[in-house]
Amino acid sequence: DNEIEQLMASWKSATSGTGGGEATLGKYLSAKSIAELDRFDRVQLEDVLRACEAAKSLSEAGRELFAASRRKKKAANDADRLRKYLARFGLAWSDIKGQ
């Protein structure tokens, strides 16, 4: 019964358009900053932040996030790509990992 309730709640979140990412985003951005994000950016940033939270390093998170596109590049600098992406939203790796 608990599993069914959890699945139903996750399905509801998925169809509501927010995907439940407001809590993750709220750890790092103000409510005003979140409100100013387009839905596209909000969903993408939420997924990036979850990947960063799960990773041990900026490089590991970058490899995870850019796995497909890095195979096409001669020199992949995933950490730098991720650092620049986070900076677009006024965030740094240290904001996520508390370093």
Residue pairs with C-beta under 8 A, 6 or more apart in sequence:
10 20
13 19
13 20
17 39
18 42
19 43
19 46
21 42
21 43
21 45
21 46
21 47
22 34
24 46
24 49
24 50
24 53
25 34
25 37
25 42
25 45
25 46
25 49
26 34
27 49
28 49
28 91
28 95
28 96
29 89
29 90
29 91
33 89
33 90
34 42
37 45
41 89
45 89
48 65
48 82
48 85
48 86
49 96
51 61
51 64
51 65
52 58
52 61
52 82
52 86
52 93
52 96
52 97
53 96
54 61
55 61
55 64
57 79
58 79
58 82
58 83
58 93
59 78
59 79
61 82
62 78
62 79
62 80
62 81
62 82
63 70
63 78
65 78
65 82
66 76
66 78
66 81
66 82
70 76
70 78
82 93
83 92
83 93
86 92
86 93
86 95
86 96
93 99
